[in-house]
Amino acid sequence: MLFEIVNGVMSRVDRDEALQIPFAIVPCGSGNAVSSSVSYQLKETHHPSNAAFVCVKGKPVDLDVMEIQGNGQKVFSILSLAWGLLAEIDMKSEALRHLGPARFMLCF
């Protein structure tokens, strides 16, 4: 997964050197926004075969990287950031399940 690659490279002590090595994105699933963005920047049609062709041509595209820090943890993102507020409330309110729906308001 691209997320793991980005976080692995950005967490390295020698990340500036490691970032000099380009890596390729060939879309194979439904979440291909990064690949679509790269295709758009290179004025290519967004399709797996075109993405493979872009890899062979060797035209790297710079991407912005966002660093997020919180709760003693650091993660990196290149496209979006999402926070599961409802999931967080659900998990933290589990001990209050006996209060019924009111538990969600207490943990919000």
Contacts in CASP RR format, 6 or more apart in sequence:
PFRMAT RR
TARGET T0000
AUTHOR 0000-0000-0000
METHOD contacts of the structure
MODEL  1
MLFEIVNGVMSRVDRDEALQIPFAIVPCGSGNAVSSSVSYQLKETHHPSN
AAFVCVKGKPVDLDVMEIQGNGQKVFSILSLAWGLLAEIDMKSEALRHLG
PARFMLCF
2 25 0 8 1.000
2 34 0 8 1.000
2 78 0 8 1.000
3 77 0 8 1.000
5 23 0 8 1.000
6 65 0 8 1.000
6 76 0 8 1.000
6 77 0 8 1.000
6 78 0 8 1.000
7 75 0 8 1.000
7 76 0 8 1.000
9 15 0 8 1.000
9 18 0 8 1.000
9 19 0 8 1.000
10 65 0 8 1.000
10 67 0 8 1.000
10 76 0 8 1.000
11 74 0 8 1.000
11 76 0 8 1.000
12 18 0 8 1.000
22 58 0 8 1.000
22 60 0 8 1.000
24 51 0 8 1.000
24 54 0 8 1.000
24 55 0 8 1.000
25 34 0 8 1.000
25 35 0 8 1.000
25 38 0 8 1.000
25 51 0 8 1.000
26 35 0 8 1.000
26 48 0 8 1.000
26 51 0 8 1.000
26 52 0 8 1.000
26 55 0 8 1.000
27 35 0 8 1.000
27 36 0 8 1.000
27 46 0 8 1.000
27 48 0 8 1.000
27 51 0 8 1.000
28 48 0 8 1.000
32 46 0 8 1.000
33 79 0 8 1.000
33 80 0 8 1.000
34 63 0 8 1.000
34 78 0 8 1.000
34 79 0 8 1.000
35 46 0 8 1.000
35 51 0 8 1.000
36 46 0 8 1.000
37 63 0 8 1.000
37 79 0 8 1.000
38 51 0 8 1.000
38 54 0 8 1.000
38 61 0 8 1.000
38 63 0 8 1.000
39 45 0 8 1.000
39 46 0 8 1.000
39 47 0 8 1.000
39 50 0 8 1.000
39 51 0 8 1.000
39 54 0 8 1.000
40 46 0 8 1.000
41 61 0 8 1.000
42 54 0 8 1.000
42 59 0 8 1.000
42 61 0 8 1.000
44 50 0 8 1.000
44 51 0 8 1.000
44 53 0 8 1.000
44 54 0 8 1.000
63 78 0 8 1.000
64 78 0 8 1.000
65 76 0 8 1.000
65 77 0 8 1.000
65 78 0 8 1.000
66 76 0 8 1.000
66 77 0 8 1.000
66 78 0 8 1.000
66 81 0 8 1.000
67 74 0 8 1.000
67 75 0 8 1.000
67 76 0 8 1.000
68 74 0 8 1.000
68 75 0 8 1.000
68 76 0 8 1.000
68 77 0 8 1.000
68 81 0 8 1.000
89 104 0 8 1.000
89 107 0 8 1.000
89 108 0 8 1.000
90 104 0 8 1.000
92 107 0 8 1.000
93 103 0 8 1.000
93 104 0 8 1.000
93 106 0 8 1.000
93 107 0 8 1.000
96 102 0 8 1.000
96 103 0 8 1.000
96 106 0 8 1.000
96 107 0 8 1.000
97 103 0 8 1.000
99 106 0 8 1.000
END
